Amino acid sequence: MPRTKFVLIGSGLAGGLLAAYLGRRGYDVDLYERRADPREGNIVGGRSINLAISTRGIHALEEIGIADEALQHAIPMRGRMIHPAGAGARIIFSPYDVDPKKCINSIGRAALNTTVIEAAQRYSNVRVYFNHKCTDVDLDSATAHFVPSAVEAAVSAANPGVIEARGDAVIGVDGAFSAVRQSMQLKIGKFQYDESYLAHGYKELTIPPGPGGAWRMEKNALHIWPRKSFMMIALPNPDGSFTCTLFWQFEGPRSFATTQSDDDVRRFFGEEFPDAVPLMPTLLEDFRQNPTGSLVTIRCSPWFYRDKVCLLGDAAHAVVPFYGQGMNAAFEDCVVLDECLEKFPENRERAFAEYFSRRKENADALADLAIGNFIEMRDKTASKTFRAKKKLDHLLEAALPGIYLPLYTMVTFTRIPYAQAAQRGRLQDRIVYAALIAAVIIIVSLLIYFIAR
Ligand SMILES: Cc1cc2nc3c(=O)[nH]c(=O)nc-3n(C[C@H](O)[C@H](O)[C@H](O)COP(=O)(O)OP(=O)(O)OC[C@H]3O[C@@H](n4cnc5c(N)ncnc54)[C@H](O)[C@@H]3O)c2cc1C
């Protein structure tokens, strides 16, 4: 009997990893990517240069045996290094967890992408085709159509221009603007789709290495400059540099739209990030040349069509990046889909349905958490109340091990499903606030009692 064949669209972070999982399970896998091979120096433009990988993502890499390989150049970040506003303000370190060993890891997108693709290619039943842009998918026949990139077409005169690939199933791992999802939207009558953009965009900037490749700020931390309605963050890279990302309104009196000239940029950064400016010699060029990206949340349903088509990663559930979980969640999808295919080896539609039902509410919960964390990062991290709450969280976590887990810990350092983590976090907060109010009432009552005696 011929082997089941999967056609995968998109060899980004999740596409490469999923191809490895499916390859290991013995399926035939053809993976198509619109860009050139990242190993040929193709820079993954338009998305972050580095990103934070944590427990869920690492678990998915461990399960396929490539965690050490992927993490060899990652830089552990043990907490947030907060740079408050105002010249000379004291920089404050806020650990992520009561356990100093718990950290998130800054990893280069290109290096991670290469690692997962190479892991997939170790299976002889996995083939990868770069420079193939999917235009649409015929859902009923599980056939994807492609336009080869201009480069590919130019080198091969025999290239017919449009290629098609037929499988037993097509999986769309083609990111937030998925062509596979668009074909589902056109074909499935009751397909639900919602996309919402933040009023903020992002721009990447650089802090180059110091002399001898030294890091010019604390290396093992995620740096944040919270400024209420906007913020800048910086993640370390192995070469001693930091990649900074400015999250700022597109429009408004002070915004990307109104900050055009070099003088505007110099003034804005001088006012808001005075300690960073001396570390950013290429600020003006970076600001001028680097694109301003948008931040989208995508929710859709269903994520599958019969036993023919399925969505995974950002194609199914793009989230804004403020919990550092988009890729972690996409990697977790790979683990869950693999488990479902194992559970229903003869019934792919049931496998897809179970995968969808296990992941959908969690993806929705993550979308909400990610937006909530934007407000926390840009608005609250600099406040004393927020830091006191974090300390209380850590005290309770240490005093009640296994019973009290801060929300951030559950999302980042456990594999508790996102929806469950969000629900438990809300309940814990209610109990803690009720206990604090009760304590205040008791103390005030006792004071009144003793004063009145
Ligand atoms: C600024 C920023 C910072 C982020 N930081 C973090 C972080 O710290 N931690 C974290 O976990 N997540 C982070 N994320 C989210 C993370 O980048 C995504 O969740 C992750 O890349 C999703 O992986 P994916 O494989 O589903 O999609 P992608 O990585 O987007 O890959 C999709 C692939 O499909 C290809 N493709 C697209 N269309 C087609 C087509 N028509 N035909 C063929 N190929 C196609 C693309 O070229 C790409 O290679 C961040 C995102 C942004 C924007």
The ligand as a Gaussian input file, in Angstrom:
#p B3LYP/6-31G(d) Opt

LIG

0 1
 C        8.142000      41.005000      16.142000
 C        7.795000      39.581000      16.474000
 C        8.391000      38.985000      17.566000
 C        8.060000      37.670000      17.916000
 N        8.643000      37.113000      19.010000
 C        8.294000      35.859000      19.389000
 C        8.897000      35.258000      20.535000
 O        9.719000      35.872000      21.220000
 N        8.531000      33.988000      20.856000
 C        7.599000      33.292000      20.140000
 O        7.299000      32.145000      20.494000
 N        7.022000      33.832000      19.038000
 C        7.351000      35.091000      18.651000
 N        6.781000      35.647000      17.532000
 C        5.792000      34.862000      16.774000
 C        6.461000      33.894000      15.809000
 O        7.282000      34.610000      14.918000
 C        5.407000      33.127000      15.017000
 O        4.392000      32.678000      15.857000
 C        6.046000      31.943000      14.313000
 O        6.985000      32.402000      13.359000
 C        4.970000      31.101000      13.642000
 O        5.567000      30.082000      12.895000
 P        4.868000      29.555000      11.572000
 O        5.793000      28.531000      11.020000
 O        3.471000      29.227000      11.836000
 O        4.843000      30.824000      10.604000
 P        6.073000      31.543000       9.932000
 O        7.268000      31.469000      10.796000
 O        5.557000      32.886000       9.537000
 O        6.393000      30.686000       8.634000
 C        5.528000      30.658000       7.529000
 C        6.351000      30.230000       6.327000
 O        5.482000      30.041000       5.233000
 C        6.048000      30.651000       4.088000
 N        4.933000      31.030000       3.221000
 C        4.028000      32.023000       3.427000
 N        3.144000      32.059000       2.419000
 C        3.497000      31.081000       1.555000
 C        2.993000      30.638000       0.324000
 N        1.919000      31.237000      -0.230000
 N        3.593000      29.598000      -0.303000
 C        4.690000      29.001000       0.254000
 N        5.236000      29.395000       1.406000
 C        4.649000      30.412000       2.064000
 C        6.798000      31.849000       4.636000
 O        7.789000      32.303000       3.747000
 C        7.375000      31.272000       5.917000
 O        8.615000      30.657000       5.707000
 C        7.115000      36.952000      17.150000
 C        6.520000      37.549000      16.042000
 C        6.854000      38.848000      15.705000
 C        6.188000      39.492000      14.522000

